[in-house]
Amino acid sequence: MKIFDFFLAFLINFSFFCYSQEAVMLPSVDTRGKRYVYMEAGHSAQNIYLEAETLNLATVVVGAFDDEKVKKVLKVKSVPLYIMPIGRRRDGAF
């Protein structure tokens, strides 16, 4: 299997999770720091959308999820912001 094929197989069964480590970032910035966390999460999501399109894959931002369950599954203490499943498009989907 070529390395790209392996990478593509990984991507097809992949979800991007974005979470905030405010305790690490916010003390180093002013009161606008929390806003920067959300801006950076949005920038990351946009880049993932663009890369998925380039690879002829699909993604969507999932915003309705149980924060505590996601934290438990990922074994993190930080607040989840985004979940983006990435996979193949359905036939006929745009």
C-alpha positions in Angstrom: 0.0 0.0 0.0 1.4 3.4 -1.0 1.8 5.9 1.9 -0.8 8.2 0.3 -3.3 5.4 0.1 -2.7 4.7 3.8 -3.1 8.3 4.6 -6.4 8.5 2.6 -7.7 5.4 4.3 -7.0 7.1 7.6 -8.7 10.3 6.6 -11.9 8.4 5.5 -12.3 7.2 9.0 -11.3 10.4 10.7 -12.9 13.1 12.8 -11.3 16.3 13.7 -11.9 17.4 17.3 -11.1 21.0 18.3 -11.1 21.9 22.0 -10.0 24.9 24.0 -7.2 24.9 26.5 -8.1 28.4 27.8 -6.1 27.8 31.0 -2.9 27.7 28.9 -3.7 30.4 26.4 -5.7 33.1 28.2 -3.2 34.1 30.9 -0.7 35.2 28.2 -3.2 37.5 26.4 -5.5 40.4 27.3 -9.2 40.2 28.0 -9.9 39.6 24.3 -8.1 36.2 24.6 -11.2 34.1 24.7 -12.3 35.6 21.4 -9.0 34.5 19.8 -9.6 30.9 20.9 -12.9 30.9 18.9 -11.4 32.7 15.9 -8.5 30.2 15.7 -11.0 27.3 15.9 -12.9 28.8 13.0 -9.7 29.3 11.0 -8.8 25.6 11.6 -12.2 24.5 10.5 -12.1 26.5 7.3 -8.7 25.0 6.4 -10.1 21.5 7.0 -13.1 22.2 4.8 -10.8 23.4 2.0 -8.4 20.4 2.3 -11.4 18.0 2.3 -12.6 19.6 -0.9 -9.2 19.3 -2.4 -9.1 15.6 -1.6 -12.7 15.1 -2.9 -13.9 14.3 0.6 -16.7 15.8 2.6 -17.0 17.3 6.1 -19.4 19.2 8.3 -19.1 21.0 11.6 -21.1 19.3 14.3 -22.1 21.8 17.0 -24.7 19.8 18.8 -22.9 17.4 21.2 -22.7 16.7 24.9 -19.6 18.5 26.1 -19.1 16.1 29.1 -19.5 12.9 27.0 -17.0 14.2 24.4 -14.5 15.1 27.1 -14.9 11.6 28.6 -14.5 9.8 25.3 -11.4 11.9 24.4 -10.1 11.8 28.0 -9.5 15.5 28.0 -10.5 18.2 30.5 -10.7 21.0 28.0 -13.9 22.3 26.4 -14.8 20.8 23.0 -15.5 23.5 20.4 -15.8 21.6 17.1 -16.3 18.1 15.8 -15.7 17.6 12.1 -16.2 14.0 10.7 -14.4 13.6 7.4 -15.3 11.0 4.8 -16.3 10.2 1.3 -19.2 11.9 -0.3 -22.4 10.0 -1.1 -23.2 9.6 -4.7 -25.1 12.6 -6.0 -24.2 14.7 -3.0 -22.8 18.1 -3.6 
